[in-house]
Amino acid sequence: MIFATADGRIVARFEGSPVAFVASGHTHFIKQTSQLVPSYRLFREGAHVASAKRAVFLARYAIDSAGRVRTLRARGLTERKYVLLNDKAEAGAIYPISFFNPYREIVIDLPNEIAIETQVFMTWIVVNSWSDD
């Protein structure tokens, strides 16, 4: 899987198992830490960068990165659009352009204050949640 900007610049390329990608010149790994209630950790060359834990029975994740916890949640039960909440205010979104082929083009509208590797991590979580539908 490749994440690229609208102009074709590659942001991250996912390879292998465990899931690994290169962003900002560093290798990052995503490790699943629990299978009962999905939770994941993002590492940059061995150092913990971010984590995500899904709420039980809900399409909602608590994303912990750079000392802040944000909520990433599906807008509705059947929608593939996820919104990022800072406290209770909507701060961004990740959603597919096409309902029929959601993996082809995805809008990633997240605040610039969030590191690119954390944005890639959140997008990976959302894309993987679509296969759970």
C-alpha positions as CSV (number, residue, x, y, z in Angstrom):
1,M,0.0,0.0,0.0
2,I,1.3,3.5,-0.9
3,F,0.2,6.8,0.5
4,A,0.8,9.7,-1.8
5,T,-0.2,13.3,-2.1
6,A,-2.6,14.5,-4.9
7,D,0.5,15.6,-6.9
8,G,2.0,12.1,-6.7
9,R,4.6,12.6,-4.0
10,I,4.9,9.4,-2.0
11,V,4.4,10.0,1.8
12,A,4.6,6.5,3.0
13,R,5.0,3.0,1.6
14,F,3.8,0.0,3.6
15,E,5.6,-3.3,3.5
16,G,5.8,-6.6,5.3
17,S,4.7,-7.9,8.6
18,P,4.9,-6.4,11.1
19,V,3.6,-3.4,9.3
20,A,6.4,-1.0,8.4
21,F,6.6,2.3,6.5
22,V,9.1,5.0,5.8
23,A,8.1,8.6,6.4
24,S,10.2,11.7,7.0
25,G,13.3,9.7,6.3
26,H,12.7,7.3,9.2
27,T,11.5,3.7,9.4
28,H,8.3,3.3,11.4
29,F,6.6,0.1,12.7
30,I,3.0,-0.5,13.7
31,K,2.5,-3.2,16.3
32,Q,-0.8,-4.6,17.4
33,T,-0.7,-4.8,21.1
34,S,-4.2,-6.4,21.7
35,Q,-6.5,-8.4,19.6
36,L,-9.5,-8.6,21.8
37,V,-10.0,-4.9,21.7
38,P,-7.8,-3.7,18.9
39,S,-5.0,-1.5,20.0
40,Y,-1.8,-0.5,18.2
41,R,1.5,1.3,18.9
42,L,3.6,3.2,16.5
43,F,7.4,3.1,16.8
44,R,10.1,5.1,15.0
45,E,13.3,3.1,15.0
46,G,12.5,1.5,18.3
47,A,11.1,4.6,20.1
48,H,7.4,4.8,20.9
49,V,5.7,7.6,19.0
50,A,1.9,7.1,19.3
51,S,-0.7,4.6,20.3
52,A,-4.3,3.9,19.5
53,K,-6.9,2.0,21.4
54,R,-10.3,1.1,20.1
55,A,-13.4,1.5,22.3
56,V,-15.3,-1.7,22.9
57,F,-18.1,-2.2,20.3
58,L,-17.6,1.3,18.9
59,A,-15.7,2.6,15.8
60,R,-13.8,5.0,18.0
61,Y,-10.1,5.2,18.8
62,A,-8.2,7.1,21.5
63,I,-5.0,8.4,19.8
64,D,-2.2,9.3,22.1
65,S,0.7,11.2,20.5
66,A,3.0,14.0,21.5
67,G,1.4,14.2,25.0
68,R,-2.1,14.7,23.7
69,V,-5.0,12.3,23.5
70,R,-7.5,12.8,20.6
71,T,-10.5,10.9,19.5
72,L,-10.8,9.4,16.0
73,R,-14.3,8.1,15.4
74,A,-16.6,7.0,12.6
75,R,-19.2,9.7,11.9
76,G,-22.0,7.1,11.8
77,L,-22.6,3.4,12.0
78,T,-22.4,2.7,8.3
79,E,-20.2,5.6,7.2
80,R,-16.6,5.3,6.3
81,K,-15.8,8.9,7.2
82,Y,-13.8,9.2,10.4
83,V,-13.5,12.6,12.2
84,L,-10.8,13.7,14.5
85,L,-11.9,15.4,17.7
86,N,-9.9,17.7,19.9
87,D,-12.0,17.6,23.1
88,K,-15.4,17.7,21.5
89,A,-14.6,20.0,18.5
90,E,-14.1,18.5,15.1
91,A,-10.5,19.1,14.0
92,G,-10.1,17.0,10.9
93,A,-11.3,14.0,8.9
94,I,-10.3,11.0,6.9
95,Y,-12.7,9.7,4.3
96,P,-12.8,8.0,0.9
97,I,-13.8,9.8,-2.3
98,S,-15.7,6.8,-3.7
99,F,-18.1,4.6,-1.8
100,F,-17.6,1.7,-4.3
101,N,-13.8,1.8,-4.3
102,P,-12.7,3.5,-1.0
103,Y,-9.1,2.4,-1.2
104,R,-8.3,4.3,-4.4
105,E,-8.5,7.9,-3.2
106,I,-8.7,9.1,0.4
107,V,-9.0,12.6,1.7
108,I,-6.8,13.1,4.7
109,D,-7.6,16.5,6.3
110,L,-5.7,16.6,9.6
111,P,-4.1,19.5,11.4
112,N,-0.5,20.3,10.5
113,E,0.5,20.2,14.2
114,I,0.2,16.4,14.0
115,A,3.4,14.8,12.9
116,I,3.2,13.2,9.4
117,E,4.0,9.7,10.8
118,T,1.1,10.0,13.2
119,Q,-1.2,11.1,10.4
120,V,-0.1,8.1,8.4
121,F,-0.7,5.9,11.5
122,M,-4.3,7.3,11.9
123,T,-5.0,6.8,8.2
124,W,-3.8,3.2,8.3
125,I,-6.1,2.5,11.3
126,V,-9.1,4.0,9.4
127,V,-8.3,2.1,6.1
128,N,-8.0,-1.2,8.1
129,S,-11.3,-0.5,9.9
130,W,-13.0,-0.5,6.5
131,S,-12.1,-4.1,5.9
132,D,-13.9,-4.9,9.3
133,D,-17.2,-3.6,7.9
